[in-house]
């Protein structure tokens, strides 16, 4: 999001088919993840792009805001934010939102099997502050408006079909979405200090034109059981969606969301936490809390976008902090994976893996300039574990 507008503690506390196996072992309500050594080793010196990476990894710039994508006629959008990758024959596509209001939208980069950019084009325009979103199993990108009574737009990463507004998914300050093909629902976060966590149940899986919006209901603690309750008026007209259901659990600034198997993870920026729902037992707990790191040397602050890899690792991007993407491993170890130097007025957005897991894409929303016109979109390659 464009620079945080509230401090932690100021409010009430609280990729297509995703990879499986992440952080699912251990007893219920285990201690949140702790600082430890990265499976990739320490970060090296900054490379030519100002990125510190483990040994064996390299970075390159694939697009810059307000500049034509090399080899194409498309000018890359300002303030690049949430993103995802989609298979495209022997190549792939990376989509990225634009967190500009008004005039947000989303664009796409097309890559061939060698990783060369072969095309770039818009897939959504004329919307407001498109922050994060999520991929669907039927290969569309859900682009979410992070404004009061914002909408979800279903877009075509391949640039063929026009975007469609999905009113039934509710009008609130949307952040991220994660599709669960097992339960045939879409989970969504809400980016306000007393926001909620939602799920949308389509009338027909694969068609988001109609369905039921529900909100998570639970106690005030950091672990326990939960249920779902239907939001009576998803339009939020008169009464905000988060205030329509008694007992709806409040979260301090919902951000990224990631589904894998029987779990869904989401982040809350206001208190630097990563939450996990066990979808089988209908329980929730903390995966990470910077206040619970032993010794007080929290490696992950500014908790924001989140994605997962085939190894079961979670990758959590920072808005501020040390401008890092940090790992949370299945062994519940937290460690930096990369750090961007010289961009302290920016944030890291849109982490997403190529379909074969060999390349990680992400953006620095404001780059070295600290302005939305200075955004930079990167690719990192190297020996990612599988």
Secondary structure, 3 states (H helix, E strand, C coil): CCCCCCCCCCCCCCCCCCCCCCCCCCCCCCCCCEECCCCCCCCCCCCCCCEEECCCCEEEEEEECCCECCCCCCECCCCEEEEEEEEECCEEEEEEEECCCCCCCEEEEEECCCCCEEEEEEEECCCCCEEEEEECCCCCEEEEECCCCECEEEECCCCCCCCEECHHHCCECEEEEEEECCCCEEEEEECCCCECEEEEEEEECCEEEEEEEEEEEECCCCCEEEEEEECCCCCCCCCCHHHCCCCECCECCEEEEEEECCEEEEEECCCCEEEEEECCCCEEEEEEEHHHCHHHCCCCCCEEEEEECCCCCEEEEECCCCCEEEEECCCCEEEEEEEECCCCCCCEEEEEECCCCCEEEEEECCCCCCCHHHCEEEEEECCCCC
